[in-house]
Amino acid sequence: MTIETIAQLRSCDMVFSNSLNHADAERFKPYCRELRALEGCGWEALTGMVFKAFSNKNKIAFLTYGNPFFLTPAAILAEKAARRGIDFKVMEGVSSFDAIINHLRMGEYAPDGLRLVNLGDSFVNKARKCTPSMDTLFFSLWRVNVKGNSGIKKNFVKELSLAYDRLHPVFIIDHPHSVKTTIALLECRIDKVCLTTTIYIPAVIKNRYRRSKLFFVHKKSGPGI
C-alpha cells in the first residue's frame, strides 16, 4: 500500500475486505478502526454488507488485491455506490503487474512489446490468439482449474503448444516465488495454480537469454554492485 492509502484507512469508520485471510488481517488491523476480513465472501453478499453499514457509518473503505481496478471486480462496488449517490475515491495500489516486472527484472521488452492477457475475458472470446513475437503475461490462470473447465485447459495448452517450441521457457509466478518450466511440461504444472498465479511466456527471440545473462554478469561485476 502507499502512504496515502494507509492514511485513508486510518480515517475510515470501517474497512471491509474479502481478500484478507486471518494472518493478513492481523497485519492490517493497526491501520483500521474496525476491520471486517471476509475472505472468500461473494460480491453480492459483500456489497450488501457494505451498503448496510452506511446506516451508522459515514466513511467506509474496501481493501482489495493490488491496484483496485486491475483484474478485480472492485469496479462493481464503485458502480453501485455511484448509482446510490455515494461519493467514492479509488486509492492507487501496487498491482501484481508491478511486482512481476520487478521480480523478472524486465528492464526491456521484446521489439513487438508486452501483452497482458486476462484469461477470464479470453475464455469468452473465441478469437484468442497467441502472439509469440511478444512477451506475454497470462493473468487469472486459476480459471483453468475451475470444475467443468478441463476442456478449456486442454485447448489453452494446445494453443500454446502450436505457437511455441516445446522447450520454450515458461515462468509460473506466485510472487515472491516463481518456477521455470517449459511449454511441454506446463499442463501438469498448472494443476495447482491459485488465485494469485500468473504465467509469463517470453517472446521468441534468438539468443535472447544469452545476451541477458551476459548483461547481468557485467553489471554485478561493476563498481558499487
Beta strands, then each sheet from edge to edge (+ up, - down):
strand 1: 14-17
strand 2: 35-37
strand 3: 60-62
strand 4: 114-118
strand 5: 135-139
strand 6: 169-174
strand 7: 177-182
strand 8: 198-201
sheet 1: 2+ 1+ 3+
sheet 2: 4+ 5+ 8- 6+ 7-
end
